[in-house]
Amino acid sequence: MTIATLTIDSVRGGLLSRQFSASELAAEALRFAEAENPKTGAYLHFSPERALAAAELVDDRIARGEDPGALAGVPVAVKDVIVTKGIRTTCGSKLLANYIPPYDATAIVRIEQAGGLLIGKTNCDEFAMGSSTENSAFGPVRNPVAPDRVPGGSSGGSAAAVAQGTAVVALGSDTGGSIRQPASFCGVVGVTPTYGRVSRYGLTAFASSLDHIGPLARSVRDSATLLGVIAGRDPHDSTSAEAPVADYTADLTGDVQGLKLGLPREYLKDLTSETGDLIFQAVDVLKRLGCEVREISLPATGFAIASYYIIATAEASSNLARYDGVRYTFRSQQSDTLSNMYRNTRGEGFGAECKRRIMLGTYVLSHGYYDAYYLKAQKVRGLIARDFANAFAEVDAVVAPVSPFPAFKLGEKVDDPLAMYLSDIYTITGSLAGIPCMSVPCGNTAGGLPVGMQILTRHFGESTMFRLADAYERNA
Amino acid sequence: MKITEKEVRYVAGLANLNLSDAEVAKFQADLDGILEHVDQLNEIDTAGVEPMAQVLFDADETATLRADVPSPPLGNQAGLANAPQPGAGYFKVPKVIER
């Protein structure tokens, strides 16, 4: 078996035809992942005991003639902001370098119930704050396609692991583009489902009204299968949605005849680069498959970055208040008084980007600024959601770029936080509206760097989104 | 200038964040640039728009309520397992009130 090219279906086929056992596969996948990891640093740590124990259960089920589950024997990498019982979960932060969670995230429970094997935890920007994975306290991740470049972020480790082939699928988290942008930079599929589609229980909170867990995979089909496993109502997350979960793979018919696609004028006006050419070529493929394409307008787009960086940092400043030296492993040595313990633990523990966002979030919520910043930003968020609602009265999906440019060089943007924030423009709008959106690879630049096309649909429109992405993938 | 050094220090105090002088200078410049960009929000008309705090879907008012039945708690030992300084079943912190 060649680990790097496995799919969910090929793993299942191999297990059921007794070509290999889940235990053999787990051992080989772990060996391969550990051997490949120094090239990118995608993983922070591995979980061999857990993977091998889960593999034995899969082998037992098969031996008894039972269905081994939708993810039977599939090696899964998990972003290290998603808690795993008994397995270190660092969030890319010095503050949590030794944190061992006492429970599993719901998404993890569901993956293991479906027979998936958790092989390791992946590197990311500290508390998922960043667009390059350079904000991890444990060093950056290298892009497997171009090792002098970033893998994107914040789910850079998960995207790199899938692109490298050390995991068949991975979990990432997305608050403003942190699944889609690294997927596009590494040339893999990345899915941000409808807000509430996947339980956030066990996802370390960054900005609770924007946080999502979602899949990364090498094919649209595998991403759809993984979403089907982790989606659905969870009593542990009161914001998880009641809506029934569709059979996403059943809808991958290749037939997109007559679907109406919108190209937002505001996204395309500045897009004259190679990225733009590749997006337009991808749109031509969808046209050839029978989609009707029209230009649409999302007029509030230009205000999305400002709205997002107020709302997300305000929520983050509240969520990160819990890291105060009392409960979560790290406490400053300089803790002579309670107040110094708080201040020094946080001052020593957080990296620069987290501090910057805590400062901005605290400022916009502080006395005298709440209405001008926070309330205004929430109203603009309402306008952005309204733009999409209006668009989806006319079209079935919106097609857009994921990032204005492909993967940039390590170190290129670390000193200019605003420039880094501005590069999130195409992903942030979907996050604010809470609609499903995904990145699907649509070719490489002349320099060999992957580019992703973004497909956005109405709330709970995942089936249409996957059908379009799959049809494109087959015909690209 | 959108934010002064004094304000940066005040906000750091609100956030319980100890910053070095170099960090104060850096964040003053960074936040200044970001707040400058954010000011463009004044250019968009939001009259009559409801602030959107959460993504909401149509559902019954009670849709997210769970059955009122007890479930096993985490337990004292597991709850304290990650404490930097546990003691006698509690989280220990520096003395708050001097005698």
HADDOCK unambig.tbl for C-alpha pairs under 7 A between the chains (distance, minus, plus):
assign (segid A and resid 99 and name CA) (segid B and resid 82 and name CA) 6.30 0.50 0.50
assign (segid A and resid 100 and name CA) (segid B and resid 82 and name CA) 6.91 0.50 0.50
assign (segid A and resid 102 and name CA) (segid B and resid 78 and name CA) 6.11 0.50 0.50
assign (segid A and resid 195 and name CA) (segid B and resid 55 and name CA) 6.89 0.50 0.50
assign (segid A and resid 209 and name CA) (segid B and resid 54 and name CA) 5.50 0.50 0.50
assign (segid A and resid 235 and name CA) (segid B and resid 66 and name CA) 6.55 0.50 0.50
assign (segid A and resid 238 and name CA) (segid B and resid 64 and name CA) 5.50 0.50 0.50
assign (segid A and resid 303 and name CA) (segid B and resid 41 and name CA) 6.46 0.50 0.50
assign (segid A and resid 306 and name CA) (segid B and resid 37 and name CA) 6.88 0.50 0.50
assign (segid A and resid 306 and name CA) (segid B and resid 38 and name CA) 4.73 0.50 0.50
assign (segid A and resid 306 and name CA) (segid B and resid 41 and name CA) 6.96 0.50 0.50
assign (segid A and resid 326 and name CA) (segid B and resid 83 and name CA) 6.45 0.50 0.50
assign (segid A and resid 326 and name CA) (segid B and resid 84 and name CA) 6.67 0.50 0.50
assign (segid A and resid 326 and name CA) (segid B and resid 91 and name CA) 6.51 0.50 0.50
assign (segid A and resid 326 and name CA) (segid B and resid 93 and name CA) 6.82 0.50 0.50
assign (segid A and resid 327 and name CA) (segid B and resid 82 and name CA) 6.31 0.50 0.50
assign (segid A and resid 327 and name CA) (segid B and resid 83 and name CA) 4.61 0.50 0.50
assign (segid A and resid 327 and name CA) (segid B and resid 84 and name CA) 6.67 0.50 0.50
assign (segid A and resid 328 and name CA) (segid B and resid 82 and name CA) 5.57 0.50 0.50
assign (segid A and resid 328 and name CA) (segid B and resid 83 and name CA) 5.75 0.50 0.50
assign (segid A and resid 328 and name CA) (segid B and resid 84 and name CA) 6.84 0.50 0.50
assign (segid A and resid 329 and name CA) (segid B and resid 82 and name CA) 5.07 0.50 0.50
assign (segid A and resid 329 and name CA) (segid B and resid 83 and name CA) 5.30 0.50 0.50
assign (segid A and resid 329 and name CA) (segid B and resid 84 and name CA) 4.67 0.50 0.50
assign (segid A and resid 330 and name CA) (segid B and resid 84 and name CA) 6.06 0.50 0.50
assign (segid A and resid 331 and name CA) (segid B and resid 84 and name CA) 6.24 0.50 0.50
assign (segid A and resid 336 and name CA) (segid B and resid 94 and name CA) 6.40 0.50 0.50
assign (segid A and resid 337 and name CA) (segid B and resid 94 and name CA) 5.42 0.50 0.50
assign (segid A and resid 337 and name CA) (segid B and resid 95 and name CA) 6.65 0.50 0.50
assign (segid A and resid 338 and name CA) (segid B and resid 93 and name CA) 6.65 0.50 0.50
assign (segid A and resid 338 and name CA) (segid B and resid 94 and name CA) 5.26 0.50 0.50
assign (segid A and resid 338 and name CA) (segid B and resid 95 and name CA) 6.88 0.50 0.50
assign (segid A and resid 338 and name CA) (segid B and resid 96 and name CA) 6.22 0.50 0.50
assign (segid A and resid 342 and name CA) (segid B and resid 16 and name CA) 6.05 0.50 0.50
assign (segid A and resid 343 and name CA) (segid B and resid 16 and name CA) 4.66 0.50 0.50
assign (segid A and resid 343 and name CA) (segid B and resid 17 and name CA) 4.70 0.50 0.50
assign (segid A and resid 343 and name CA) (segid B and resid 18 and name CA) 4.87 0.50 0.50
assign (segid A and resid 344 and name CA) (segid B and resid 17 and name CA) 6.98 0.50 0.50
assign (segid A and resid 344 and name CA) (segid B and resid 18 and name CA) 5.58 0.50 0.50
assign (segid A and resid 346 and name CA) (segid B and resid 17 and name CA) 5.59 0.50 0.50
assign (segid A and resid 346 and name CA) (segid B and resid 18 and name CA) 6.93 0.50 0.50
assign (segid A and resid 347 and name CA) (segid B and resid 17 and name CA) 5.15 0.50 0.50
assign (segid A and resid 347 and name CA) (segid B and resid 18 and name CA) 4.54 0.50 0.50
assign (segid A and resid 347 and name CA) (segid B and resid 19 and name CA) 6.05 0.50 0.50
assign (segid A and resid 356 and name CA) (segid B and resid 27 and name CA) 6.56 0.50 0.50
assign (segid A and resid 359 and name CA) (segid B and resid 11 and name CA) 6.48 0.50 0.50
assign (segid A and resid 359 and name CA) (segid B and resid 12 and name CA) 6.44 0.50 0.50
assign (segid A and resid 360 and name CA) (segid B and resid 31 and name CA) 6.76 0.50 0.50
assign (segid A and resid 362 and name CA) (segid B and resid 11 and name CA) 6.50 0.50 0.50
assign (segid A and resid 362 and name CA) (segid B and resid 15 and name CA) 6.42 0.50 0.50
assign (segid A and resid 363 and name CA) (segid B and resid 11 and name CA) 6.05 0.50 0.50
assign (segid A and resid 375 and name CA) (segid B and resid 51 and name CA) 6.40 0.50 0.50
assign (segid A and resid 378 and name CA) (segid B and resid 51 and name CA) 4.59 0.50 0.50
assign (segid A and resid 378 and name CA) (segid B and resid 52 and name CA) 4.94 0.50 0.50
assign (segid A and resid 378 and name CA) (segid B and resid 53 and name CA) 6.23 0.50 0.50
assign (segid A and resid 379 and name CA) (segid B and resid 46 and name CA) 6.25 0.50 0.50
assign (segid A and resid 379 and name CA) (segid B and resid 49 and name CA) 5.80 0.50 0.50
assign (segid A and resid 379 and name CA) (segid B and resid 50 and name CA) 5.83 0.50 0.50
assign (segid A and resid 379 and name CA) (segid B and resid 51 and name CA) 4.04 0.50 0.50
assign (segid A and resid 379 and name CA) (segid B and resid 52 and name CA) 5.96 0.50 0.50
assign (segid A and resid 380 and name CA) (segid B and resid 46 and name CA) 6.78 0.50 0.50
assign (segid A and resid 381 and name CA) (segid B and resid 52 and name CA) 6.01 0.50 0.50
assign (segid A and resid 382 and name CA) (segid B and resid 49 and name CA) 6.77 0.50 0.50
assign (segid A and resid 382 and name CA) (segid B and resid 50 and name CA) 6.58 0.50 0.50
assign (segid A and resid 382 and name CA) (segid B and resid 51 and name CA) 6.04 0.50 0.50
assign (segid A and resid 382 and name CA) (segid B and resid 52 and name CA) 5.02 0.50 0.50
assign (segid A and resid 418 and name CA) (segid B and resid 34 and name CA) 6.12 0.50 0.50
assign (segid A and resid 434 and name CA) (segid B and resid 55 and name CA) 6.01 0.50 0.50
